[in-house]
Amino acid sequence: MNLQKGLYRKRQIAFGGLFKQIKKELELDDIENGDLINLGDEDSPISDGEVISVLWNHERQNYYVR
């Protein structure tokens, strides 16, 4: 009964199973020992991206794209 009360309305997350499979497919480095900055994709050009301006319309109580 105490365990049930302690876990009531708590989100329990486990990083196993599907997460381990996805990590293997993506061939990600280890968080503690891996190189998280240099991923080996230096040959690909850097994207300029896209800038989108969004403003809040107080009368409509919603955002709109400018």
A tleap script that builds the chain and sets N, CA, C and O, in Angstrom:
source leaprc.protein.ff14SB
mol = sequence {
  NMET ASN LEU GLN LYS GLY LEU TYR ARG LYS
  ARG GLN ILE ALA PHE GLY GLY LEU PHE LYS
  GLN ILE LYS LYS GLU LEU GLU LEU ASP ASP
  ILE GLU ASN GLY ASP LEU ILE ASN LEU GLY
  ASP GLU ASP SER PRO ILE SER ASP GLY GLU
  VAL ILE SER VAL LEU TRP ASN HIE GLU ARG
  GLN ASN TYR TYR VAL CARG
}
set mol.1.N position { 0.818 -1.185 0.000 }
set mol.1.CA position { 0.000 0.000 0.000 }
set mol.1.C position { 0.872 1.264 0.000 }
set mol.1.O position { 0.537 2.232 -0.682 }
set mol.2.N position { 1.985 1.275 0.751 }
set mol.2.CA position { 2.864 2.435 0.779 }
set mol.2.C position { 3.519 2.672 -0.571 }
set mol.2.O position { 3.692 3.816 -0.990 }
set mol.3.N position { 3.887 1.578 -1.259 }
set mol.3.CA position { 4.477 1.704 -2.590 }
set mol.3.C position { 3.474 2.312 -3.556 }
set mol.3.O position { 3.832 3.158 -4.376 }
set mol.4.N position { 2.229 1.890 -3.464 }
set mol.4.CA position { 1.189 2.430 -4.332 }
set mol.4.C position { 0.987 3.919 -4.071 }
set mol.4.O position { 0.831 4.688 -5.020 }
set mol.5.N position { 0.986 4.338 -2.822 }
set mol.5.CA position { 0.846 5.757 -2.491 }
set mol.5.C position { 2.066 6.549 -2.942 }
set mol.5.O position { 1.935 7.679 -3.412 }
set mol.6.N position { 3.245 5.963 -2.802 }
set mol.6.CA position { 4.469 6.652 -3.198 }
set mol.6.C position { 4.576 6.859 -4.696 }
set mol.6.O position { 5.143 7.853 -5.148 }
set mol.7.N position { 4.036 5.930 -5.468 }
set mol.7.CA position { 4.105 6.026 -6.926 }
set mol.7.C position { 2.892 6.706 -7.543 }
set mol.7.O position { 2.838 6.882 -8.761 }
set mol.8.N position { 1.922 7.089 -6.727 }
set mol.8.CA position { 0.704 7.712 -7.238 }
set mol.8.C position { 1.037 9.032 -7.928 }
set mol.8.O position { 1.702 9.892 -7.350 }
set mol.9.N position { 0.569 9.189 -9.175 }
set mol.9.CA position { 0.736 10.388 -9.999 }
set mol.9.C position { 2.203 10.729 -10.274 }
set mol.9.O position { 2.552 11.900 -10.416 }
set mol.10.N position { 3.045 9.725 -10.347 }
set mol.10.CA position { 4.450 9.903 -10.692 }
set mol.10.C position { 4.681 9.260 -12.054 }
set mol.10.O position { 4.119 8.209 -12.360 }
set mol.11.N position { 5.499 9.893 -12.851 }
set mol.11.CA position { 5.853 9.315 -14.147 }
set mol.11.C position { 7.134 8.518 -13.978 }
set mol.11.O position { 8.156 9.047 -13.541 }
set mol.12.N position { 7.071 7.270 -14.322 }
set mol.12.CA position { 8.219 6.384 -14.201 }
set mol.12.C position { 8.799 6.179 -15.596 }
set mol.12.O position { 8.112 5.695 -16.495 }
set mol.13.N position { 10.053 6.546 -15.768 }
set mol.13.CA position { 10.700 6.442 -17.072 }
set mol.13.C position { 11.873 5.485 -16.956 }
set mol.13.O position { 12.690 5.605 -16.043 }
set mol.14.N position { 11.958 4.546 -17.872 }
set mol.14.CA position { 13.078 3.610 -17.920 }
set mol.14.C position { 13.759 3.746 -19.274 }
set mol.14.O position { 13.098 3.795 -20.312 }
set mol.15.N position { 15.078 3.806 -19.255 }
set mol.15.CA position { 15.844 3.926 -20.486 }
set mol.15.C position { 16.441 2.570 -20.838 }
set mol.15.O position { 17.634 2.331 -20.648 }
set mol.16.N position { 15.619 1.719 -21.336 }
set mol.16.CA position { 16.049 0.392 -21.748 }
set mol.16.C position { 15.226 -0.023 -22.939 }
set mol.16.O position { 14.417 0.754 -23.446 }
set mol.17.N position { 15.425 -1.232 -23.382 }
set mol.17.CA position { 14.622 -1.771 -24.467 }
set mol.17.C position { 14.698 -0.972 -25.742 }
set mol.17.O position { 15.701 -1.033 -26.453 }
set mol.18.N position { 13.652 -0.221 -26.044 }
set mol.18.CA position { 13.561 0.539 -27.285 }
set mol.18.C position { 14.634 1.614 -27.364 }
set mol.18.O position { 15.194 1.841 -28.437 }
set mol.19.N position { 14.938 2.289 -26.243 }
set mol.19.CA position { 15.973 3.320 -26.254 }
set mol.19.C position { 17.340 2.733 -26.577 }
set mol.19.O position { 18.114 3.342 -27.316 }
set mol.20.N position { 17.648 1.555 -26.034 }
set mol.20.CA position { 18.928 0.906 -26.335 }
set mol.20.C position { 19.006 0.538 -27.813 }
set mol.20.O position { 20.061 0.673 -28.433 }
set mol.21.N position { 17.902 0.077 -28.372 }
set mol.21.CA position { 17.875 -0.289 -29.786 }
set mol.21.C position { 18.087 0.941 -30.664 }
set mol.21.O position { 18.841 0.877 -31.634 }
set mol.22.N position { 17.445 2.047 -30.346 }
set mol.22.CA position { 17.598 3.280 -31.123 }
set mol.22.C position { 19.020 3.802 -31.012 }
set mol.22.O position { 19.574 4.287 -31.999 }
set mol.23.N position { 19.624 3.714 -29.830 }
set mol.23.CA position { 21.005 4.162 -29.647 }
set mol.23.C position { 21.951 3.349 -30.520 }
set mol.23.O position { 22.883 3.904 -31.102 }
set mol.24.N position { 21.726 2.045 -30.618 }
set mol.24.CA position { 22.565 1.209 -31.476 }
set mol.24.C position { 22.387 1.582 -32.943 }
set mol.24.O position { 23.364 1.629 -33.690 }
set mol.25.N position { 21.150 1.850 -33.364 }
set mol.25.CA position { 20.896 2.206 -34.759 }
set mol.25.C position { 21.530 3.544 -35.119 }
set mol.25.O position { 22.026 3.712 -36.233 }
set mol.26.N position { 21.520 4.495 -34.194 }
set mol.26.CA position { 22.092 5.812 -34.455 }
set mol.26.C position { 23.593 5.854 -34.221 }
set mol.26.O position { 24.252 6.825 -34.592 }
set mol.27.N position { 24.143 4.804 -33.606 }
set mol.27.CA position { 25.569 4.711 -33.291 }
set mol.27.C position { 26.041 5.937 -32.515 }
set mol.27.O position { 27.031 6.569 -32.885 }
set mol.28.N position { 25.336 6.266 -31.451 }
set mol.28.CA position { 25.670 7.423 -30.628 }
set mol.28.C position { 26.814 7.096 -29.682 }
set mol.28.O position { 26.983 5.949 -29.268 }
set mol.29.N position { 27.606 8.126 -29.340 }
set mol.29.CA position { 28.680 7.966 -28.373 }
set mol.29.C position { 28.101 7.896 -26.967 }
set mol.29.O position { 26.967 8.301 -26.713 }
set mol.30.N position { 28.911 7.372 -26.075 }
set mol.30.CA position { 28.543 7.320 -24.673 }
set mol.30.C position { 28.540 8.730 -24.097 }
set mol.30.O position { 29.412 9.531 -24.434 }
set mol.31.N position { 27.589 9.045 -23.245 }
set mol.31.CA position { 27.476 10.391 -22.680 }
set mol.31.C position { 28.694 10.736 -21.836 }
set mol.31.O position { 29.194 11.858 -21.908 }
set mol.32.N position { 29.175 9.797 -21.044 }
set mol.32.CA position { 30.286 10.062 -20.134 }
set mol.32.C position { 31.622 10.129 -20.861 }
set mol.32.O position { 32.439 10.997 -20.554 }
set mol.33.N position { 31.866 9.234 -21.820 }
set mol.33.CA position { 33.189 9.120 -22.431 }
set mol.33.C position { 33.235 9.528 -23.898 }
set mol.33.O position { 34.322 9.612 -24.469 }
set mol.34.N position { 32.109 9.781 -24.514 }
set mol.34.CA position { 32.064 10.056 -25.946 }
set mol.34.C position { 32.355 11.507 -26.283 }
set mol.34.O position { 32.300 12.387 -25.424 }
set mol.35.N position { 32.669 11.741 -27.568 }
set mol.35.CA position { 32.905 13.092 -28.077 }
set mol.35.C position { 31.570 13.623 -28.583 }
set mol.35.O position { 31.109 13.236 -29.657 }
set mol.36.N position { 30.955 14.503 -27.813 }
set mol.36.CA position { 29.625 14.996 -28.144 }
set mol.36.C position { 29.664 16.252 -28.999 }
set mol.36.O position { 28.614 16.724 -29.434 }
set mol.37.N position { 30.855 16.811 -29.254 }
set mol.37.CA position { 30.968 18.030 -30.050 }
set mol.37.C position { 31.301 17.703 -31.491 }
set mol.37.O position { 30.608 18.160 -32.400 }
set mol.38.N position { 32.337 16.931 -31.720 }
set mol.38.CA position { 32.750 16.565 -33.075 }
set mol.38.C position { 32.093 15.247 -33.440 }
set mol.38.O position { 32.478 14.192 -32.937 }
set mol.39.N position { 31.110 15.309 -34.308 }
set mol.39.CA position { 30.352 14.118 -34.669 }
set mol.39.C position { 30.861 13.447 -35.928 }
set mol.39.O position { 30.342 12.401 -36.316 }
set mol.40.N position { 31.876 14.028 -36.583 }
set mol.40.CA position { 32.438 13.417 -37.769 }
set mol.40.C position { 31.758 13.852 -39.048 }
set mol.40.O position { 32.021 13.262 -40.096 }
set mol.41.N position { 30.899 14.851 -39.017 }
set mol.41.CA position { 30.197 15.329 -40.207 }
set mol.41.C position { 30.756 16.664 -40.672 }
set mol.41.O position { 30.003 17.515 -41.146 }
set mol.42.N position { 32.078 16.863 -40.543 }
set mol.42.CA position { 32.667 18.150 -40.902 }
set mol.42.C position { 32.619 18.419 -42.407 }
set mol.42.O position { 32.707 19.574 -42.824 }
set mol.43.N position { 32.483 17.384 -43.222 }
set mol.43.CA position { 32.458 17.564 -44.673 }
set mol.43.C position { 31.156 18.190 -45.160 }
set mol.43.O position { 31.138 18.840 -46.205 }
set mol.44.N position { 30.079 18.006 -44.426 }
set mol.44.CA position { 28.802 18.554 -44.874 }
set mol.44.C position { 28.740 20.051 -44.575 }
set mol.44.O position { 29.170 20.481 -43.505 }
set mol.45.N position { 28.207 20.858 -45.514 }
set mol.45.CA position { 28.132 22.306 -45.288 }
set mol.45.C position { 27.105 22.648 -44.207 }
set mol.45.O position { 26.135 21.920 -43.995 }
set mol.46.N position { 27.341 23.761 -43.537 }
set mol.46.CA position { 26.429 24.212 -42.492 }
set mol.46.C position { 25.246 24.922 -43.142 }
set mol.46.O position { 25.423 25.773 -44.014 }
set mol.47.N position { 24.066 24.573 -42.719 }
set mol.47.CA position { 22.850 25.170 -43.262 }
set mol.47.C position { 22.682 26.585 -42.722 }
set mol.47.O position { 22.972 26.849 -41.555 }
set mol.48.N position { 22.209 27.497 -43.581 }
set mol.48.CA position { 21.933 28.858 -43.145 }
set mol.48.C position { 20.657 28.931 -42.315 }
set mol.48.O position { 20.472 29.865 -41.535 }
set mol.49.N position { 19.796 27.964 -42.481 }
set mol.49.CA position { 18.557 27.933 -41.721 }
set mol.49.C position { 17.527 28.891 -42.281 }
set mol.49.O position { 17.661 29.375 -43.404 }
set mol.50.N position { 16.510 29.158 -41.503 }
set mol.50.CA position { 15.428 30.036 -41.918 }
set mol.50.C position { 14.950 30.812 -40.697 }
set mol.50.O position { 14.797 30.244 -39.616 }
set mol.51.N position { 14.717 32.103 -40.868 }
set mol.51.CA position { 14.247 32.945 -39.777 }
set mol.51.C position { 12.764 33.222 -39.981 }
set mol.51.O position { 12.346 33.666 -41.051 }
set mol.52.N position { 11.982 32.959 -38.953 }
set mol.52.CA position { 10.543 33.204 -39.002 }
set mol.52.C position { 10.202 34.145 -37.857 }
set mol.52.O position { 10.529 33.867 -36.703 }
set mol.53.N position { 9.545 35.262 -38.172 }
set mol.53.CA position { 9.114 36.209 -37.141 }
set mol.53.C position { 7.664 35.928 -36.782 }
set mol.53.O position { 6.790 35.903 -37.648 }
set mol.54.N position { 7.423 35.718 -35.504 }
set mol.54.CA position { 6.084 35.443 -35.012 }
set mol.54.C position { 5.771 36.468 -33.933 }
set mol.54.O position { 6.557 36.669 -33.008 }
set mol.55.N position { 4.619 37.114 -34.057 }
set mol.55.CA position { 4.211 38.140 -33.103 }
set mol.55.C position { 2.921 37.727 -32.408 }
set mol.55.O position { 2.126 36.960 -32.952 }
set mol.56.N position { 2.723 38.244 -31.203 }
set mol.56.CA position { 1.517 37.965 -30.428 }
set mol.56.C position { 0.477 39.036 -30.717 }
set mol.56.O position { 0.762 40.226 -30.589 }
set mol.57.N position { -0.728 38.627 -31.107 }
set mol.57.CA position { -1.838 39.532 -31.332 }
set mol.57.C position { -2.709 39.509 -30.081 }
set mol.57.O position { -3.390 38.522 -29.802 }
set mol.58.N position { -2.676 40.611 -29.329 }
set mol.58.CA position { -3.390 40.666 -28.049 }
set mol.58.C position { -4.904 40.596 -28.242 }
set mol.58.O position { -5.599 39.978 -27.435 }
set mol.59.N position { -5.417 41.213 -29.288 }
set mol.59.CA position { -6.868 41.213 -29.515 }
set mol.59.C position { -7.384 39.816 -29.831 }
set mol.59.O position { -8.440 39.419 -29.339 }
set mol.60.N position { -6.653 39.072 -30.644 }
set mol.60.CA position { -7.067 37.715 -31.011 }
set mol.60.C position { -6.583 36.663 -30.016 }
set mol.60.O position { -7.022 35.514 -30.062 }
set mol.61.N position { -5.678 37.054 -29.118 }
set mol.61.CA position { -5.090 36.125 -28.155 }
set mol.61.C position { -4.442 34.932 -28.866 }
set mol.61.O position { -4.650 33.774 -28.505 }
set mol.62.N position { -3.650 35.262 -29.891 }
set mol.62.CA position { -2.998 34.215 -30.661 }
set mol.62.C position { -1.761 34.788 -31.332 }
set mol.62.O position { -1.604 36.005 -31.430 }
set mol.63.N position { -0.884 33.906 -31.793 }
set mol.63.CA position { 0.305 34.315 -32.530 }
set mol.63.C position { -0.015 34.417 -34.013 }
set mol.63.O position { -0.923 33.748 -34.505 }
set mol.64.N position { 0.734 35.256 -34.725 }
set mol.64.CA position { 0.636 35.281 -36.176 }
set mol.64.C position { 2.026 35.471 -36.757 }
set mol.64.O position { 2.896 36.099 -36.154 }
set mol.65.N position { 2.210 34.909 -37.949 }
set mol.65.CA position { 3.498 34.969 -38.632 }
set mol.65.C position { 3.549 36.239 -39.435 }
set mol.65.O position { 2.624 36.547 -40.187 }
set mol.66.N position { 4.633 36.983 -39.280 }
set mol.66.CA position { 4.778 38.242 -39.990 }
set mol.66.C position { 5.451 38.030 -41.298 }
set mol.66.O position { 5.663 38.985 -42.045 }
savepdb mol mol.pdb
quit
